[in-house]
């Protein structure tokens, strides 16, 4: 849970506590009624699975969820409320609530990636999951000149090592230093090193149980899930080709990263660099190396490839950046010398919560088309967010693997290949694109083989410099036979590309429009909620519902022939390029979208370059299939016509198909080859987390420090999330290394009690800079005493049919909601009020039924009491009914329990008693 979650203190269930609404007092089981709630769910009740407990919004799942890479978030409509805290078995998720009202109760959502987890969301996704009956895989691409998936000539050796665990900043339990090594036994000289880091997955399981868990260390009787052994198929192929490989374990981070603002990225970076430091030591003194390391050839640490899966992808991305630009010492778990050079990264179904790719480090991102975990395919941001932040010569490739899920790249996460419980992470069995048996879906073995092939392609390009494999990765439209039946598509930014059209810059569009990728304004949005599926290019940054300056171009047509004309604010050059490369998406399952492409120079000379044809990816209502294909059109016609390629004024895309839609992400001048990467010095930003006291009076403006180190100047976006409105204010600022960067946050002091409030601050590079720690902020600690609570009878002796009533009183108003509960206790003698003596509707609202009859202390409902902020009292009632029986006087006995918000503990309060007299005895 990010720190903001504890301060995102209002949610949709607080509709009953809106300003001016009366307090309420009743138990809150699943599906309970909320007095004062606006119309929404049936009978104004919370949807299935939701409840309020001790000032927290709670959602429960019948099965464990959220142990993977994607963050589990609570939302109200399209607004993110926060990242809840998960129980150890990941079936219950809790988020602190307060008095603000956030939308109707039927807009509550539980989301991971682009996937709805709650019952209402599953029903809706099922209703829109349909795809055409005849969804087919894309046609096979032409074969590439070389196949990186062919086994090499070297004999391999393997083994494991275990070292002393390391203590990482902010992690209570030490993290293991364990790895499996596979390398060549007979290759000459020192060999390049590939390091693998698995993602977030369950850490432990009990043999014979179906459900694993996230605990560390594993409890007695349970076994550790060896996720680090899950890439041996990749390691063996690379080792046969002459690479030394090591796959490291990170269960200790997985089990502890839930409450971390960066979801464990810095810890994973530290762990990667801890292992690399050991390899550097062993290279200098081989006799001290573990046997598994001595058995293989020596590693050449000037050529290192980092491979990360899921959150491991974000971890190795951070490690690559931290290796050239040190993070803040207080947050870093490795402080020694850097004796290695990262030449590239491979990121498999990765997270990138901060949208902070490492600059000037080549990368290949595998996007699984049927990813049921990181289902929004946010890893696309390793390309899209990399534009402009470095020199631009590092190749950043996206490889879209049709039919691949998230888990099967790791054999320890694959059913039938591991002893631990494992599952297919895809969540819609009947989906015609990704469900079991779909023609477009890959089997586990097929997916693993394809993944191995493309990891080997990246190693061959980034480490060996073999440009012959580049067409597999850069959108040139080639395939590797070793990938088998897998349909793998690619596009790229960087490399030998020069910018042509970037919609984030000033751009005029005729017969189309510049659209906003992330906005709450439907008129300006690139996609409407009613459209089927989502786009990886439009992945959300942090909690921002609106992100200015992040655009694309959208065009829709109902007849052919009307050109979409794109005119940037400044002319651009295509000189030296061989082709104009467009990254453009069309609707999933569409076919034969044809576009004529033309350019016009500043003198007005226009030439048609040629025609491109593009098909949509296989997709359904729950896939992220609006993904841009790379469309290239040669520039030969422009050269022959005498067009001035140094001064291109506009580009025209003329639809030749009957109707359609198009999203243009960007356009580039392209030529073959892979240039050398020479990193440019950049300022590095890391957002700090600061703590202040609220104060007793006045208004203070505190400055959140954003650390700027490195060299040079740049431009970044800074976002501040208001914990009361849930709105993120985003501004763009210039930064200079060494100069202070501050974010002002205004705090009002008073003497009323409130819970602690956290203002989250996020940073994202725009150009000329880079971000390490993207999340921080200001924690405002309450410094006022909690008001005292008392209970006074209003009607503690009633006749059948009356309401037993007490008033709960605070000694002073608070700025936060006050929560308490009444617990029924045995009366200690004499007849006790039973479930048949109280109003059945009221009892139902407690989640109970009259039959079988039980005493109230046996039934044991909790009656929740809530006093809204600013108020001091509320009445709590137990309604009784009149029956036909002649009964003696009956009684109840209850104790108030008080929830202390800032430390999460319960304290016992006063005990109250009530009496009910039979109506016939009046």
Secondary structure in CASP SS format (residue, H / E / C, confidence):
PFRMAT SS
TARGET T0000
AUTHOR 0000-0000-0000
METHOD secondary structure of the structure
MODEL  1
X C 1.00
X C 1.00
X H 1.00
X H 1.00
X H 1.00
X H 1.00
X H 1.00
X C 1.00
X C 1.00
X C 1.00
X C 1.00
X H 1.00
X H 1.00
X H 1.00
X H 1.00
X H 1.00
X H 1.00
X C 1.00
X C 1.00
X C 1.00
X C 1.00
X C 1.00
X C 1.00
X E 1.00
X E 1.00
X C 1.00
X C 1.00
X C 1.00
X C 1.00
X C 1.00
X C 1.00
X C 1.00
X E 1.00
X C 1.00
X C 1.00
X C 1.00
X C 1.00
X C 1.00
X C 1.00
X C 1.00
X C 1.00
X H 1.00
X H 1.00
X H 1.00
X E 1.00
X C 1.00
X C 1.00
X C 1.00
X C 1.00
X E 1.00
X E 1.00
X E 1.00
X E 1.00
X C 1.00
X C 1.00
X E 1.00
X E 1.00
X E 1.00
X E 1.00
X E 1.00
X C 1.00
X C 1.00
X C 1.00
X C 1.00
X C 1.00
X C 1.00
X C 1.00
X C 1.00
X C 1.00
X C 1.00
X C 1.00
X E 1.00
X E 1.00
X E 1.00
X E 1.00
X E 1.00
X C 1.00
X C 1.00
X E 1.00
X E 1.00
X E 1.00
X E 1.00
X C 1.00
X C 1.00
X E 1.00
X E 1.00
X C 1.00
X C 1.00
X C 1.00
X C 1.00
X C 1.00
X E 1.00
X E 1.00
X E 1.00
X E 1.00
X E 1.00
X C 1.00
X C 1.00
X C 1.00
X C 1.00
X C 1.00
X C 1.00
X C 1.00
X C 1.00
X H 1.00
X H 1.00
X H 1.00
X E 1.00
X E 1.00
X E 1.00
X E 1.00
X E 1.00
X C 1.00
X C 1.00
X E 1.00
X E 1.00
X C 1.00
X C 1.00
X H 1.00
X H 1.00
X H 1.00
X H 1.00
X H 1.00
X H 1.00
X H 1.00
X H 1.00
X H 1.00
X C 1.00
X C 1.00
X C 1.00
X C 1.00
X C 1.00
X C 1.00
X C 1.00
X C 1.00
X C 1.00
X C 1.00
X C 1.00
X C 1.00
X C 1.00
X C 1.00
X E 1.00
X E 1.00
X C 1.00
X C 1.00
X C 1.00
X C 1.00
X C 1.00
X C 1.00
X C 1.00
X C 1.00
X C 1.00
X C 1.00
X C 1.00
X C 1.00
X E 1.00
X E 1.00
X E 1.00
X E 1.00
X E 1.00
X E 1.00
X E 1.00
X E 1.00
X E 1.00
X E 1.00
X E 1.00
X C 1.00
X C 1.00
X C 1.00
X C 1.00
X C 1.00
X C 1.00
X C 1.00
X C 1.00
X E 1.00
X E 1.00
X E 1.00
X E 1.00
X E 1.00
X E 1.00
X E 1.00
X E 1.00
X E 1.00
X E 1.00
X C 1.00
X C 1.00
X C 1.00
X C 1.00
X C 1.00
X C 1.00
X E 1.00
X E 1.00
X E 1.00
X E 1.00
X E 1.00
X E 1.00
X E 1.00
X C 1.00
X C 1.00
X C 1.00
X C 1.00
X C 1.00
X C 1.00
X E 1.00
X E 1.00
X C 1.00
X C 1.00
X C 1.00
X C 1.00
X C 1.00
X C 1.00
X C 1.00
X E 1.00
X C 1.00
X C 1.00
X C 1.00
X C 1.00
X C 1.00
X C 1.00
X C 1.00
X C 1.00
X C 1.00
X E 1.00
X E 1.00
X C 1.00
X C 1.00
X H 1.00
X H 1.00
X H 1.00
X C 1.00
X C 1.00
X H 1.00
X H 1.00
X H 1.00
X H 1.00
X H 1.00
X H 1.00
X H 1.00
X H 1.00
X H 1.00
X C 1.00
X C 1.00
X C 1.00
X E 1.00
X E 1.00
X E 1.00
X E 1.00
X E 1.00
X C 1.00
X C 1.00
X H 1.00
X H 1.00
X H 1.00
X H 1.00
X C 1.00
X C 1.00
X C 1.00
X C 1.00
X C 1.00
X C 1.00
X C 1.00
X C 1.00
X C 1.00
X C 1.00
X H 1.00
X H 1.00
X H 1.00
X H 1.00
X H 1.00
X H 1.00
X H 1.00
X H 1.00
X H 1.00
X H 1.00
X H 1.00
X H 1.00
X H 1.00
X H 1.00
X H 1.00
X H 1.00
X H 1.00
X H 1.00
X H 1.00
X H 1.00
X C 1.00
X H 1.00
X H 1.00
X H 1.00
X C 1.00
X C 1.00
X H 1.00
X H 1.00
X H 1.00
X H 1.00
X C 1.00
X C 1.00
X C 1.00
X C 1.00
X E 1.00
X E 1.00
X E 1.00
X E 1.00
X E 1.00
X E 1.00
X E 1.00
X E 1.00
X E 1.00
X E 1.00
X E 1.00
X C 1.00
X H 1.00
X H 1.00
X H 1.00
X H 1.00
X H 1.00
X H 1.00
X H 1.00
X H 1.00
X H 1.00
X H 1.00
X H 1.00
X H 1.00
X C 1.00
X C 1.00
X C 1.00
X C 1.00
X C 1.00
X C 1.00
X H 1.00
X H 1.00
X H 1.00
X C 1.00
X C 1.00
X C 1.00
X C 1.00
X C 1.00
X C 1.00
X C 1.00
X C 1.00
X C 1.00
X C 1.00
X E 1.00
X E 1.00
X E 1.00
X E 1.00
X E 1.00
X E 1.00
X E 1.00
X C 1.00
X C 1.00
X C 1.00
X C 1.00
X C 1.00
X C 1.00
X C 1.00
X C 1.00
X C 1.00
X C 1.00
X C 1.00
X C 1.00
X C 1.00
X C 1.00
X E 1.00
X E 1.00
X E 1.00
X E 1.00
X E 1.00
X E 1.00
X C 1.00
X C 1.00
X C 1.00
X C 1.00
X C 1.00
X C 1.00
X C 1.00
X C 1.00
X C 1.00
X H 1.00
X H 1.00
X H 1.00
X H 1.00
X H 1.00
X H 1.00
X H 1.00
X C 1.00
X C 1.00
X C 1.00
X C 1.00
X C 1.00
X C 1.00
X C 1.00
X C 1.00
X C 1.00
X C 1.00
X C 1.00
X E 1.00
X E 1.00
X E 1.00
X E 1.00
X E 1.00
X E 1.00
X C 1.00
X C 1.00
X C 1.00
X C 1.00
X C 1.00
X H 1.00
X H 1.00
X H 1.00
X C 1.00
X H 1.00
X H 1.00
X H 1.00
X C 1.00
X C 1.00
X C 1.00
X C 1.00
X C 1.00
X C 1.00
X C 1.00
X C 1.00
X C 1.00
X C 1.00
X C 1.00
X C 1.00
X C 1.00
X C 1.00
X C 1.00
X C 1.00
X C 1.00
X C 1.00
X C 1.00
X C 1.00
X C 1.00
X C 1.00
X C 1.00
X C 1.00
X C 1.00
X C 1.00
X C 1.00
X C 1.00
X C 1.00
X C 1.00
X H 1.00
X H 1.00
X H 1.00
X H 1.00
X H 1.00
X H 1.00
X H 1.00
X H 1.00
X H 1.00
X H 1.00
X H 1.00
X H 1.00
X H 1.00
X H 1.00
X H 1.00
X H 1.00
X H 1.00
X H 1.00
X H 1.00
X C 1.00
X C 1.00
X C 1.00
X C 1.00
X H 1.00
X H 1.00
X H 1.00
X H 1.00
X H 1.00
X H 1.00
X C 1.00
X C 1.00
X C 1.00
X C 1.00
X C 1.00
X E 1.00
X E 1.00
X C 1.00
X H 1.00
X H 1.00
X H 1.00
X C 1.00
X C 1.00
X C 1.00
X C 1.00
X E 1.00
X E 1.00
X E 1.00
X E 1.00
X E 1.00
X E 1.00
X C 1.00
X C 1.00
X C 1.00
X E 1.00
X E 1.00
X E 1.00
X E 1.00
X E 1.00
X E 1.00
X C 1.00
X C 1.00
X C 1.00
X C 1.00
X E 1.00
X E 1.00
X E 1.00
X E 1.00
X C 1.00
X C 1.00
X E 1.00
X E 1.00
X E 1.00
X E 1.00
X C 1.00
X C 1.00
X C 1.00
X C 1.00
X C 1.00
X C 1.00
X C 1.00
X C 1.00
X E 1.00
X C 1.00
X C 1.00
X C 1.00
X C 1.00
X C 1.00
X C 1.00
X C 1.00
X C 1.00
X C 1.00
X C 1.00
X H 1.00
X H 1.00
X H 1.00
X C 1.00
X C 1.00
X C 1.00
X C 1.00
X C 1.00
X C 1.00
X C 1.00
X C 1.00
X C 1.00
X C 1.00
X C 1.00
X C 1.00
X E 1.00
X E 1.00
X E 1.00
X E 1.00
X E 1.00
X E 1.00
X E 1.00
X C 1.00
X C 1.00
X C 1.00
X C 1.00
X C 1.00
X E 1.00
X E 1.00
X E 1.00
X E 1.00
X E 1.00
X E 1.00
X C 1.00
X C 1.00
X C 1.00
X E 1.00
X C 1.00
X C 1.00
X C 1.00
X C 1.00
X C 1.00
X C 1.00
X E 1.00
X E 1.00
X E 1.00
X E 1.00
X E 1.00
X E 1.00
X E 1.00
X C 1.00
X C 1.00
X C 1.00
X C 1.00
X C 1.00
X C 1.00
X C 1.00
X E 1.00
X E 1.00
X E 1.00
X E 1.00
X E 1.00
X E 1.00
X E 1.00
X E 1.00
X E 1.00
X C 1.00
X C 1.00
X C 1.00
X C 1.00
X E 1.00
X E 1.00
X E 1.00
X E 1.00
X E 1.00
X E 1.00
X E 1.00
X E 1.00
X E 1.00
X C 1.00
X C 1.00
X C 1.00
X C 1.00
X C 1.00
X C 1.00
X C 1.00
X C 1.00
X C 1.00
X C 1.00
X C 1.00
X C 1.00
X C 1.00
X C 1.00
X E 1.00
X E 1.00
X E 1.00
X E 1.00
X E 1.00
X E 1.00
X C 1.00
X H 1.00
X H 1.00
X H 1.00
X H 1.00
X H 1.00
X H 1.00
X C 1.00
X C 1.00
X C 1.00
X C 1.00
X C 1.00
X C 1.00
X E 1.00
X E 1.00
X E 1.00
X E 1.00
X E 1.00
X E 1.00
X E 1.00
X E 1.00
X C 1.00
X C 1.00
X C 1.00
X C 1.00
X E 1.00
X E 1.00
X E 1.00
X E 1.00
X E 1.00
X E 1.00
X E 1.00
X E 1.00
X E 1.00
X E 1.00
X E 1.00
X C 1.00
X C 1.00
X C 1.00
X C 1.00
X C 1.00
X C 1.00
X C 1.00
X C 1.00
X C 1.00
X C 1.00
X C 1.00
X C 1.00
X E 1.00
X E 1.00
X E 1.00
X E 1.00
X E 1.00
X C 1.00
X E 1.00
X E 1.00
X E 1.00
X E 1.00
X E 1.00
X C 1.00
X C 1.00
X C 1.00
X C 1.00
X C 1.00
X E 1.00
X E 1.00
X E 1.00
X E 1.00
X E 1.00
X E 1.00
X E 1.00
X E 1.00
X E 1.00
X E 1.00
X E 1.00
X E 1.00
X C 1.00
X C 1.00
X E 1.00
X E 1.00
X E 1.00
X E 1.00
X E 1.00
X E 1.00
X E 1.00
X E 1.00
X E 1.00
X C 1.00
X C 1.00
X C 1.00
X C 1.00
X C 1.00
X C 1.00
X E 1.00
X E 1.00
X E 1.00
X E 1.00
X E 1.00
X E 1.00
X E 1.00
X E 1.00
X E 1.00
X C 1.00
X C 1.00
X C 1.00
X C 1.00
X E 1.00
X E 1.00
X E 1.00
X E 1.00
X E 1.00
X E 1.00
X E 1.00
X E 1.00
X C 1.00
X C 1.00
X C 1.00
X C 1.00
X C 1.00
X C 1.00
X C 1.00
X C 1.00
X E 1.00
X E 1.00
X E 1.00
X E 1.00
X E 1.00
X E 1.00
X E 1.00
X E 1.00
X E 1.00
X E 1.00
X E 1.00
X C 1.00
X E 1.00
X E 1.00
X E 1.00
X C 1.00
X C 1.00
X C 1.00
X E 1.00
X E 1.00
X E 1.00
X E 1.00
X E 1.00
X E 1.00
X E 1.00
X C 1.00
X C 1.00
X C 1.00
X C 1.00
X C 1.00
X C 1.00
X C 1.00
X E 1.00
X E 1.00
X E 1.00
X E 1.00
X E 1.00
X E 1.00
X E 1.00
X C 1.00
X E 1.00
X E 1.00
X E 1.00
X C 1.00
X C 1.00
X C 1.00
X E 1.00
X E 1.00
X E 1.00
X E 1.00
X E 1.00
X E 1.00
X E 1.00
X E 1.00
X C 1.00
X C 1.00
X C 1.00
X C 1.00
X C 1.00
X C 1.00
X C 1.00
X E 1.00
X E 1.00
X E 1.00
X E 1.00
X E 1.00
X E 1.00
X E 1.00
X E 1.00
X C 1.00
X C 1.00
X C 1.00
X C 1.00
X C 1.00
X C 1.00
X E 1.00
X C 1.00
X E 1.00
X C 1.00
X C 1.00
X C 1.00
X E 1.00
X C 1.00
X H 1.00
X H 1.00
X H 1.00
X H 1.00
X H 1.00
X H 1.00
X C 1.00
X C 1.00
X C 1.00
X C 1.00
X C 1.00
X C 1.00
X C 1.00
X C 1.00
X C 1.00
X E 1.00
X H 1.00
X H 1.00
X H 1.00
X H 1.00
X C 1.00
X C 1.00
X E 1.00
X E 1.00
X E 1.00
X E 1.00
X E 1.00
X E 1.00
X C 1.00
X C 1.00
X C 1.00
X C 1.00
X C 1.00
X E 1.00
X E 1.00
X E 1.00
X E 1.00
X E 1.00
X E 1.00
X E 1.00
X E 1.00
X C 1.00
X C 1.00
X C 1.00
X C 1.00
X C 1.00
X C 1.00
X C 1.00
X C 1.00
X C 1.00
X E 1.00
X E 1.00
X E 1.00
X E 1.00
X E 1.00
X E 1.00
X E 1.00
X E 1.00
X E 1.00
X E 1.00
X E 1.00
X C 1.00
X C 1.00
X C 1.00
X C 1.00
X E 1.00
X E 1.00
X E 1.00
X E 1.00
X E 1.00
X E 1.00
X E 1.00
X E 1.00
X E 1.00
X E 1.00
X E 1.00
X E 1.00
X E 1.00
X C 1.00
X H 1.00
X H 1.00
X H 1.00
X C 1.00
END
